[in-house]
C-alpha cells in the first residue's frame, strides 16, 4: 500500500504544472467573445458521452503565440477521478454512479486525500484475506475422491440417467455395409468394469479398451498384399510361432496361391525380397541335424572309419521292427573319416556272419539308383560296440521321419498325397524288380518322408544279408512287395496302422478309385507286376508329374534369386581393402588412405555403416546398407552428400564416381 501512496504522490506532482496551465487557459477563454465549445472528453446535458466536435481548420496553439480561435472551455462540473478499488458486485447491482452526483473537481482547491485512499486500500486487502480464510483447508484424514459417486453417496438426476462411456463404440469406424454386424465386431466382447481401487462404484462407466475386440479388421475393398491369414490375425499367430535355433527371422510368406494377382511394378510382397520361409526353415533344420553331435555317451569313438556317432532311435528299450525272433536294430548318425560326409549306420545287434558270400549281395544293391531309394553304401561286421554286430551304411537323410511315426502322431494324408506316394513307391519297386531283386521292406517303419510329397524306400538289402543262407523265391517276394504296398495305402487312407487288421471294413472308407487299386494290389493274381500297375495308373500320373514340375520351377526361382547374393560381400571386401590401409608407397604410407580418391571411399564407408540419428545414437539399418551397396555396385548417377566426422568437409558425389574411385584404388594396390 505504501507503494501505491508513493505512486499517487508522484503523479500528483507531475500533474501540478498542467493544472496551472489549464487554469490560465480558463481565465483567458472567459474573456473571449466567441461561445465556448464543449470539450471532447467532457459530457454535458446536451452532448452524449463520447461525442466529439470537429476541430476548425487552420488552428494553432503554442506557448508563445496568441490564441486566434475559441478553445473549448474546461467544465469544472465534471466528476473528479478518485483512484480506489471498486466493488464489481456493487456496480453490477446498482449501475454506475451519475456524473451529477459525484463531487466536482476544483483545480488547485481540492487536494488529494491520501488518508482516504490509504483507508480504502486497507479495506480491500482485508476483504481478500477474509475470502481466503473462508476456503476449506486440506485435511489428510478426509477420505479420498471416489470416482462415480458423490460425497453423500448419491448422484444428481442427470448423472444417474447418463449412459456409460464406452470409448471403443464411440470411436469405431463402420467400414462394413452391414452396420449392425460391423458395430458388433468393432465394439468387441463385453468386458469387466475397470476398477482402479476397491472403492469403485458399479455405477461408473465400464472400461473396454480397443485391443479387447480381437484382431484388427481390414476393409473389404482394401488389397492387403502382406497378409494371408484369415481376419488379419497375424500378430496372434506370430506369438505362437516357434523358430529353430539361429533362425534369421525372415518375413513370413504373406501372399498365398489363392490370392495371387497381377501387381504393379511398385508393389512388392515379402516373398519378393526373401527366401521362401518354409523352404528356409526346412533347409535350416536339415543343417542342424547334419551338424548335431552327442555331448557324452557310451558309444565308441570309432566304428571302422566312422566316428562322431549320434543315436537316432527314439526308444532305446524296444526293437525298432518289433518282429519276434529278430535281433534288435539301432540307427546312428555318423561321419565318414575319409570323405567327411554324414551317413546313417544301422546296427543289427548280436549278428554273427556265417557265410562270407552274404556280402556279395550288397554289390547288387549298390547299383540301384532311384530318387525314391535310400542308397546302400557298404556293409561290414564289427565288435566295436562290445559284441558281434552287423553294420549297414546308408545315405543319411536329415529331418526324415518314418510313416509309422507320422501315423502314430495322427498325421492326415490327403488323396493327392496318397496317390503321389503310391506312384513313387511303384516306380522304385519297378526299378528294383527289374534288377532281379525284392525290396522286402515295404513297411511304414522302413519308408521315410524326407520332404513335401517325397518318400524314399529304406533298408533295402538288409534282409538279403541276414537271410542269405535261406532258399528264397525272388518272384514270391516281389508279389509280397506289391501286397505290402496295398496294405500301406490302406493305412494311409484310414490314417491308422491298425487298418490292416480288418481289411474288408477298412476298404469301405476308401473312394471307388482307391478301393479298386488296393483290391488289385491285395489280390492273389501272380501275373501282376509293378510296371503293369503303373500303366493302369497313367491318368493319375499327370497330376503328380505337374506337381513335380511346379516344385522344380519354384526351387529354380529361389536359386535364381540367390545366384548373385555374393556381390555385396565382394563389394564390402573391396571397401575394407582400401580404407585405413597403408599405401604401396613407403613415403606416402600413412597418408595414402586419407588423400585423393581414397578419402571419398572412407567417407562413403562412414555414410553406409557409421550413421547416427538426431540423438547421436548409432543407426544399424540393414536395409540402408543393402540399398546403398546395390546402388554402388550398379554405379548409378544418383548423388549423395558425404560429410566428414568433424563436420568440416562436405562433398557431393555420385555412386558412379565412387565406383570408379574404388576401381582406381584397387589398381594402385595391385
C-alpha positions in Angstrom: 0.0 0.0 0.0 2.9 2.3 0.7 4.0 1.8 -2.9 0.6 2.9 -4.2 0.7 6.0 -2.0 4.1 7.0 -3.3 2.9 6.5 -6.9 -0.1 8.7 -6.4 2.0 11.5 -4.8 4.5 11.3 -7.7 1.7 11.5 -10.3 0.1 14.5 -8.4 3.4 16.4 -8.5 3.7 15.7 -12.3 0.1 17.0 -13.0 0.5 20.2 -10.9 2.0 22.3 -13.8 -0.7 21.1 -16.2 -3.4 22.1 -13.7 -1.9 25.6 -13.5 -1.8 25.8 -17.3 -5.4 24.8 -17.5 -6.4 27.5 -15.0 -4.7 30.1 -17.1 -6.5 29.0 -20.3 -9.8 29.0 -18.5 -9.2 32.6 -17.4 -8.2 33.6 -20.9 -11.1 32.0 -22.6 -13.6 33.5 -20.2 -12.8 37.0 -21.8 -13.2 35.7 -25.4 -16.4 36.9 -27.2 -16.9 33.5 -29.1 -19.1 30.9 -27.5 -17.3 28.2 -25.7 -17.0 24.8 -27.4 -17.6 21.6 -25.4 -14.5 19.6 -24.6 -14.4 16.2 -26.3 -13.9 14.5 -23.0 -16.5 16.4 -21.0 -20.1 15.3 -21.1 -22.9 17.8 -20.8 -26.6 17.5 -20.6 -27.0 18.2 -24.4 -24.0 16.2 -25.6 -23.8 12.4 -25.2 -20.8 10.8 -23.6 -18.0 10.3 -26.2 -19.3 12.8 -28.7 -16.6 14.8 -30.5 -16.8 18.3 -32.0 -14.9 18.7 -35.3 -11.8 21.0 -35.0 -11.9 24.1 -37.2 -9.3 24.2 -39.9 -6.1 26.2 -39.7 -5.9 26.4 -36.0 -2.7 26.5 -34.0 -1.7 26.6 -30.4 1.6 27.5 -28.9 3.1 28.8 -25.7 4.5 31.9 -27.5 1.5 32.7 -29.8 -1.8 34.4 -29.1 -4.8 32.3 -29.4 -6.7 33.2 -32.6 -9.7 30.9 -32.2 -12.1 30.0 -29.5 -11.0 27.0 -27.5 -13.3 24.6 -25.6 -14.0 25.7 -22.1 -13.0 23.4 -19.4 -16.0 22.2 -17.5 -15.3 22.3 -13.8 -18.5 20.4 -13.1 -17.1 17.1 -14.4 -16.7 14.3 -11.9 -13.3 14.0 -10.2 -11.1 11.0 -10.6 -10.9 9.0 -7.4 -8.4 6.1 -7.5 -9.9 3.3 -5.4 -10.8 -0.4 -5.5 -14.3 -0.5 -7.0 -16.5 -3.3 -5.8 -17.6 -5.0 -9.0 -20.6 -6.6 -7.4 -21.9 -3.3 -6.3 -21.5 -1.8 -9.7 -23.4 -4.7 -11.3 -26.3 -4.3 -8.9 -26.7 -0.6 -8.8 -25.1 0.5 -12.0 -22.6 3.4 -12.5 -22.9 6.5 -10.4 -24.5 9.5 -12.0 -22.0 12.2 -13.1 -24.0 15.0 -11.4 -23.9 13.2 -8.0 -20.2 12.9 -8.0 -18.3 15.8 -6.3 -16.8 18.3 -8.6 -13.0 18.6 -9.1 -11.7 22.0 -8.4 -8.1 22.5 -9.7 -5.9 23.9 -7.1 -8.6 23.8 -4.4 -9.2 20.1 -4.0 -6.0 18.4 -2.7 -5.7 14.7 -2.9 -6.8 13.0 0.3 -4.1 10.4 0.8 -5.5 9.1 4.1 -8.8 8.3 2.4 -7.1 6.4 -0.4 -5.0 4.5 2.2 -8.0 3.5 4.2 -9.8 2.2 1.0 -6.8 0.1 0.0 -6.6 -1.3 3.6 -10.3 -2.3 3.4 -9.8 -4.0 0.1 -6.8 -6.0 1.4 -8.8 -7.1 4.4 -11.7 -8.4 2.2 -9.3 -10.5 0.2 -7.7 -12.1 3.3 -11.2 -12.8 4.7 -12.1 -14.6 1.4 -9.0 -16.7 1.5 -9.6 -17.7 5.2 -13.1 -18.8 4.3 -11.8 -21.5 1.9 -11.7 -25.1 3.3 -8.3 -26.4 4.3 -6.8 -29.8 3.2 -7.5 -32.4 5.8 -5.5 -35.7 5.3 -8.0 -37.6 7.4 -10.8 -37.0 4.9 -11.5 -39.9 2.6 -10.1 -39.6 -1.0 -12.1 -38.9 -4.1 -14.3 -41.8 -5.2 -15.0 -41.7 -9.0 -18.5 -42.5 -9.9 -20.1 -41.4 -6.5 -20.6 -38.1 -4.7 -19.8 -37.3 -1.1 -23.2 -38.1 0.0 -23.3 -41.4 -1.8 -25.9 -40.3 -4.4 -25.7 -38.7 -7.8 -27.6 -35.9 -9.5 -30.6 -36.9 -11.5 -28.8 -36.1 -14.8 -25.7 -38.1 -13.8 -27.8 -41.1 -12.8 -29.5 -41.3 -16.2 -26.4 -40.7 -18.2 -25.2 -43.7 -20.4 -21.9 -45.4 -19.6 -18.9 -44.2 -21.5 -17.5 -46.8 -24.0 -14.5 -45.4 -26.0 -14.5 -48.3 -28.5 -18.1 -47.8 -29.5 -17.8 -44.0 -30.0 -14.5 -44.1 -31.8 -15.1 -47.2 -34.1 -15.5 -46.6 -37.8 -18.1 -48.6 -39.6 -16.5 -49.9 -42.8 -19.0 -52.7 -43.5 -22.2 -52.3 -45.3 -23.9 -54.2 -42.6 -23.9 -51.6 -39.8 -25.1 -53.9 -37.0 -22.5 -56.7 -37.8 -19.8 -54.1 -38.1 -20.6 -52.5 -34.8 -20.6 -55.8 -33.1 -17.3 -56.8 -34.5 -15.6 -53.5 -33.7 -17.0 -53.0 -30.2 -15.6 -56.3 -29.0 -16.9 -58.6 -26.3 -18.2 -57.0 -23.1 -15.5 -56.8 -20.5 -15.5 -56.3 -16.8 -15.7 -52.8 -15.4 -12.4 -51.0 -14.9 -11.7 -50.9 -11.1 -8.7 -48.8 -10.2 -9.3 -49.4 -6.4 -11.6 -51.2 -4.1 -13.9 -48.2 -3.5 -15.0 -48.1 -7.2 -18.8 -47.8 -7.6 -20.6 -50.0 -10.0 -22.5 -47.0 -11.5 -19.3 -45.7 -13.2 -18.6 -46.2 -16.9 -17.1 -49.6 -17.8 -13.6 -49.7 -19.3 -13.4 -51.5 -22.6 -10.1 -50.9 -24.4 -9.9 -51.2 -28.2 -7.5 -54.2 -28.1 -10.1 -56.4 -26.4 -12.0 -56.5 -29.7 -9.6 -59.1 -31.1 -7.7 -58.9 -34.4 -7.9 -55.8 -36.5 -10.4 -55.8 -39.3 -9.4 -55.0 -42.9 -11.7 -53.1 -45.2 -13.4 -55.4 -47.7 -12.2 -53.4 -50.7 -8.6 -53.0 -49.5 -5.9 -55.2 -51.1 -3.6 -56.2 -48.3 -0.7 -57.7 -50.1 1.1 -58.6 -46.9 -1.5 -60.7 -45.1 -2.5 -64.3 -45.9 -4.1 -65.2 -42.6 -7.9 -65.0 -42.1 -9.3 -62.0 -40.3 -5.9 -60.3 -40.2 -4.8 -62.4 -37.2 -1.1 -62.0 -38.0 0.1 -61.0 -34.6 -1.9 -63.7 -32.8 -0.2 -66.4 -34.9 3.2 -64.8 -34.6 3.1 -65.2 -30.8 2.7 -69.0 -31.1 5.2 -69.4 -33.9 8.4 -71.1 -32.9 11.6 -70.7 -34.9 14.5 -73.1 -34.9 17.9 -72.3 -33.5 19.6 -69.2 -35.0 16.8 -68.6 -37.4 17.2 -65.4 -39.3 13.6 -64.3 -38.7 12.8 -63.6 -42.4 9.5 -62.1 -43.1 6.7 -64.7 -43.5 5.2 -65.6 -46.8 2.1 -63.4 -46.8 0.9 -63.9 -50.4 -0.9 -67.3 -50.7 -1.5 -69.0 -54.0 -5.3 -68.5 -53.7 -4.8 -64.7 -53.7 -2.2 -64.2 -56.3 -3.0 -61.3 -58.6 -1.2 -59.1 -61.1 0.7 -56.5 -59.1 2.0 -53.2 -60.3 5.7 -52.6 -60.7 6.0 -50.7 -57.5 4.0 -53.2 -55.4 6.2 -55.8 -53.8 5.5 -58.6 -51.4 7.7 -60.0 -48.6 8.3 -63.1 -50.8 9.9 -60.8 -53.5 12.8 -60.0 -51.1 13.4 -63.1 -49.1 13.8 -66.8 -49.4 10.6 -68.8 -49.0 10.2 -69.2 -45.2 9.0 -72.8 -45.4 12.0 -73.8 -47.6 14.4 -71.8 -45.4 13.1 -73.5 -42.2 13.3 -76.9 -43.7 16.9 -76.5 -45.0 18.0 -74.9 -41.8 16.6 -77.8 -39.7 18.4 -80.2 -42.0 21.6 -78.3 -41.4 21.1 -78.6 -37.7 20.5 -82.3 -38.0 23.7 -82.8 -40.0 25.8 -80.9 -37.5 24.3 -82.3 -34.4 26.8 -84.1 -32.1 26.4 -86.1 -28.9 27.6 -84.4 -25.8 28.6 -87.5 -23.8 27.6 -91.2 -24.4 28.9 -94.7 -24.0 29.1 -95.1 -27.8 32.5 -96.0 -29.3 34.5 -93.1 -30.7 35.3 -95.0 -33.9 33.4 -97.8 -35.7 35.7 -98.8 -38.6 36.3 -95.5 -40.4 33.2 -93.8 -39.0 33.2 -91.5 -36.0 31.0 -89.0 -34.1 28.1 -91.4 -33.6 24.7 -89.9 -32.6 21.8 -92.2 -31.7 18.7 -91.6 -33.7 16.3 -94.1 -32.2 13.6 -92.6 -30.1 13.0 -95.7 -27.8 16.1 -97.5 -26.6 14.3 -100.3 -24.8 12.4 -101.8 -27.7 13.4 -103.2 -31.1 12.6 -101.0 -34.0 10.7 -103.6 -36.1 9.2 -105.4 -33.1 9.1 -108.7 -35.0 9.6 -111.8 -32.8 12.8 -113.7 -33.3 14.8 -110.8 -34.9 17.8 -109.1 -33.4 17.4 -105.6 -32.1 18.4 -102.8 -34.5 19.8 -99.4 -33.7 20.3 -96.4 -36.0 23.1 -93.9 -35.6 24.3 -90.8 -37.5 28.0 -91.0 -38.2 30.7 -89.2 -40.2 33.0 -90.9 -42.6 36.6 -90.1 -41.7 37.7 -90.2 -45.4 35.2 -88.1 -47.3 33.8 -86.1 -44.3 30.1 -86.8 -45.2 27.3 -87.9 -42.9 25.8 -91.4 -43.1 23.2 -93.5 -41.4 24.7 -96.6 -39.6 22.1 -99.3 -39.0 23.4 -101.8 -36.4 22.0 -105.3 -36.1 22.9 -106.3 -32.6 24.2 -109.8 -31.9 24.6 -110.8 -35.5 27.2 -113.5 -36.4 28.1 -113.7 -40.0 28.3 -117.4 -41.1 28.9 -117.0 -44.8 31.2 -114.5 -46.4 29.2 -114.7 -49.6 26.4 -112.8 -47.9 28.3 -109.6 -48.5 28.2 -110.1 -52.3 24.5 -109.2 -52.3 25.5 -105.7 -51.2 27.1 -105.0 -54.6 23.8 -105.6 -56.4 22.0 -103.1 -54.2 24.8 -100.5 -54.7 24.0 -100.4 -58.4 20.3 -99.3 -57.7 19.9 -95.6 -58.3 16.4 -94.0 -57.9 15.1 -90.8 -56.4 12.8 -92.7 -54.1 15.5 -95.1 -52.9 17.9 -94.7 -50.0 21.2 -95.9 -51.4 23.2 -98.7 -49.6 26.9 -97.7 -49.4 28.5 -100.7 -47.7 28.1 -103.4 -45.0 30.6 -104.8 -42.5 30.7 -106.6 -39.2 32.4 -105.1 -36.1 33.0 -105.7 -32.4 33.5 -102.0 -31.6 30.1 -102.0 -29.7 31.3 -104.8 -27.4 29.5 -107.5 -29.3 29.2 -109.0 -32.7 27.2 -106.6 -34.8 26.4 -106.1 -38.5 26.6 -102.5 -39.7 24.8 -101.3 -42.8 25.8 -97.9 -44.1 23.0 -95.9 -45.9 22.7 -92.3 -47.1 21.7 -90.0 -44.2 18.5 -88.0 -44.9 18.3 -85.2 -42.3 14.9 -84.4 -40.7 13.4 -87.5 -42.3 10.6 -89.3 -40.5 9.0 -92.7 -41.0 5.4 -93.1 -42.0 4.9 -95.2 -38.8 5.8 -92.2 -36.6 3.6 -89.8 -38.6 0.6 -92.1 -38.4 1.1 -92.5 -34.7 1.0 -88.8 -34.3 -2.3 -88.6 -36.1 -0.9 -87.2 -39.4 -3.6 -86.8 -42.0 -2.8 -87.6 -45.6 -4.9 -86.3 -48.5 -5.9 -88.3 -51.5 -3.4 -86.5 -53.8 -0.6 -87.2 -51.3 -1.5 -90.8 -51.1 -1.5 -91.2 -54.9 1.8 -89.4 -55.1 3.3 -91.8 -52.5 1.8 -94.7 -54.3 3.3 -93.7 -57.7 6.8 -93.1 -56.2 6.9 -96.4 -54.5 5.6 -98.3 -57.5 8.3 -96.6 -59.6 11.1 -97.6 -57.2 9.7 -101.2 -56.9 9.7 -101.4 -60.7 13.4 -100.5 -60.7 14.2 -103.0 -58.0 12.2 -105.8 -59.6 13.7 -105.2 -63.0 17.2 -105.8 -61.4 16.0 -109.2 -60.2 15.7 -108.1 -56.5 13.0 -107.8 -54.0 12.7 -104.9 -51.5 11.2 -106.9 -48.6 10.9 -103.6 -46.6 7.6 -102.1 -47.9 6.5 -101.3 -44.4 5.6 -98.0 -42.6 8.7 -98.4 -40.3 11.0 -98.5 -43.4 9.6 -95.7 -45.6 11.0 -92.3 -44.9 9.2 -89.0 -45.6 12.0 -86.6 -46.4 10.2 -83.5 -47.8 6.9 -82.2 -49.1 5.4 -85.0 -51.1 8.7 -87.0 -51.1 9.1 -90.6 -49.8 12.1 -93.0 -50.0 12.3 -96.7 -49.5 14.8 -97.5 -46.9 16.7 -100.6 -45.5 16.9 -102.4 -48.8 19.4 -105.2 -48.9 19.3 -105.7 -45.1 17.4 -109.0 -45.2 19.3 -110.3 -48.1 22.4 -110.3 -45.9 20.7 -111.6 -42.8 18.8 -114.4 -44.6 21.4 -115.2 -47.2 21.6 -118.9 -46.3 17.9 -119.4 -46.8 16.5 -120.6 -50.1 14.1 -117.8 -51.2 12.0 -117.3 -54.3 12.5 -113.8 -55.6 9.2 -113.8 -57.5 7.2 -114.5 -54.4 8.9 -111.7 -52.5 8.2 -109.4 -55.4 4.5 -110.3 -55.2 4.7 -109.7 -51.4 6.1 -106.2 -52.1 3.0 -105.3 -54.1 0.7 -106.8 -51.5 2.5 -104.8 -48.7 2.2 -101.7 -50.8 -1.6 -102.2 -50.9 -1.7 -102.5 -47.2 0.4 -99.4 -46.8 -2.1 -97.4 -49.0 -4.9 -98.7 -46.8 -3.2 -97.5 -43.7 -2.6 -94.0 -45.2 -6.2 -93.7 -46.4 -7.5 -94.7 -43.0 -4.8 -92.7 -41.1 -4.1 -95.7 -38.8 -1.6 -98.6 -38.8 -4.4 -100.7 -37.3 -6.4 -100.6 -40.6 -4.7 -103.9 -41.8 -6.4 -105.9 -39.0 -9.8 -105.7 -40.7 -9.1 -105.2 -44.4 -12.7 -105.6 -45.6 -14.1 -102.9 -43.2 -11.2 -100.5 -44.0 -11.8 -100.8 -47.7 -15.3 -99.2 -47.2 -13.7 -96.0 -46.1 -11.9 -95.5 -49.5 -13.3 -93.9 -52.6 -14.1 -96.2 -55.6 -10.8 -95.4 -57.4 -8.5 -96.1 -54.5 -10.6 -99.1 -53.4 -10.1 -100.6 -56.9 -6.3 -100.0 -56.7 -5.9 -101.6 -53.3 -8.0 -104.6 -54.1 -5.9 -105.2 -57.2 -2.6 -105.0 -55.2 -4.0 -107.3 -52.5 -5.3 -109.9 -55.0 -3.6 -113.3 -55.4 -3.1 -112.7 -59.1 0.6 -113.7 -59.7 0.7 -112.0 -63.0 0.6 -108.5 -61.6 3.8 -106.5 -61.7 4.8 -103.0 -60.7 5.1 -101.9 -64.3 1.6 -103.1 -65.1 0.2 -101.3 -62.1 1.9 -98.1 -63.2 0.5 -98.5 -66.7 -3.0 -98.7 -65.3 -2.5 -95.6 -63.2 -1.3 -93.4 -66.1 -4.3 -91.0 -65.8 -3.3 -90.3 -62.2 0.3 -89.8 -63.2 -0.4 -86.5 -64.9 -1.3 -84.6 -61.7 1.8 -85.9 -59.9 4.0 -85.0 -62.8 2.6 -81.5 -63.0 3.2 -81.0 -59.3 6.8 -82.1 -59.6 7.3 -79.6 -62.4 5.8 -76.8 -60.3 8.1 -77.7 -57.4 11.0 -77.7 -59.8 10.1 -74.2 -61.1 9.7 -72.9 -57.5 13.1 -74.2 -56.5 14.7 -72.8 -59.6 13.2 -69.4 -58.9 14.6 -69.4 -55.4 18.0 -70.5 -56.8 18.0 -67.7 -59.3 17.2 -65.2 -56.5 20.2 -66.3 -54.5 22.5 -66.6 -57.6 24.3 -63.3 -57.0 24.0 -62.9 -53.3 27.8 -62.7 -53.0 28.0 -59.4 -54.8 27.7 -57.3 -51.7 30.2 -59.5 -49.9 32.8 -58.9 -52.6 32.0 -55.1 -52.6 32.5 -54.9 -48.8 35.7 -56.8 -49.2 36.9 -54.2 -51.7 36.0 -51.3 -49.3 37.9 -52.8 -46.5 40.9 -53.5 -48.7 41.2 -49.7 -49.2 40.0 -47.9 -46.1 42.6 -47.2 -43.3 45.3 -49.2 -45.1 48.9 -48.2 -45.6 49.7 -47.4 -49.2 52.0 -49.2 -51.5 54.5 -46.3 -51.5 56.5 -46.3 -48.2 56.8 -42.5 -48.3 53.1 -42.0 -48.5 52.2 -45.0 -46.3 50.4 -43.1 -43.6 48.5 -40.7 -45.9 47.6 -42.9 -48.8 44.1 -43.8 -47.5 43.4 -40.2 -46.3 44.1 -38.5 -49.6 42.7 -38.4 -53.1 40.0 -40.9 -54.1 40.7 -43.0 -51.0 39.3 -40.2 -48.8 36.0 -40.4 -50.6 35.9 -44.1 -50.0 36.5 -43.6 -46.3 33.6 -41.0 -46.1 31.4 -43.4 -48.0 32.2 -46.1 -45.5 31.1 -43.9 -42.7 27.9 -43.0 -44.8 27.0 -46.7 -45.1 28.0 -48.2 -41.7 28.6 -45.3 -39.2 25.4 -43.2 -39.5 23.8 -41.6 -36.4 20.3 -40.3 -35.7 19.4 -36.9 -34.4 20.1 -38.0 -30.8 23.6 -39.2 -31.6 22.7 -42.9 -31.3 24.1 -45.4 -33.9 21.8 -46.3 -36.7 22.0 -50.0 -37.6 19.7 -50.2 -40.6 20.4 -53.3 -42.7 18.0 -52.1 -45.4 20.1 -48.9 -45.8 23.3 -50.9 -46.1 21.9 -53.3 -48.8 20.2 -50.5 -50.7 23.3 -48.3 -50.8 25.7 -51.1 -51.7 23.4 -52.2 -54.6 23.5 -48.6 -55.9 27.2 -48.6 -55.7 27.5 -51.9 -57.4 25.3 -50.7 -60.2 27.2 -47.4 -60.5 24.1 -45.1 -61.0 24.2 -41.4 -61.4 22.4 -40.6 -58.1 24.3 -38.2 -55.9 24.8 -38.3 -52.2 26.3 -36.0 -49.6 29.4 -37.2 -47.8 30.3 -35.4 -44.6 33.5 -35.9 -42.5 33.3 -36.8 -38.9 34.3 -33.4 -37.7 31.7 -31.8 -40.0 34.2 -29.5 -41.7 34.3 -31.3 -45.1 31.1 -31.8 -47.2 31.3 -33.5 -50.6 28.6 -34.2 -53.2 29.5 -37.2 -55.3 27.6 -39.8 -57.4 27.7 -43.6 -57.0 29.2 -43.8 -60.4 32.2 -41.7 -59.3 32.6 -43.7 -56.1 32.7 -46.9 -58.1 35.4 -45.5 -60.3 37.4 -44.4 -57.2 37.2 -47.9 -55.8 38.5 -49.5 -59.0 41.3 -46.9 -59.3 42.4 -47.6 -55.7 42.4 -51.3 -56.2 44.6 -50.9 -59.3 47.0 -48.9 -57.2 47.2 -51.7 -54.7 47.8 -54.3 -57.4 
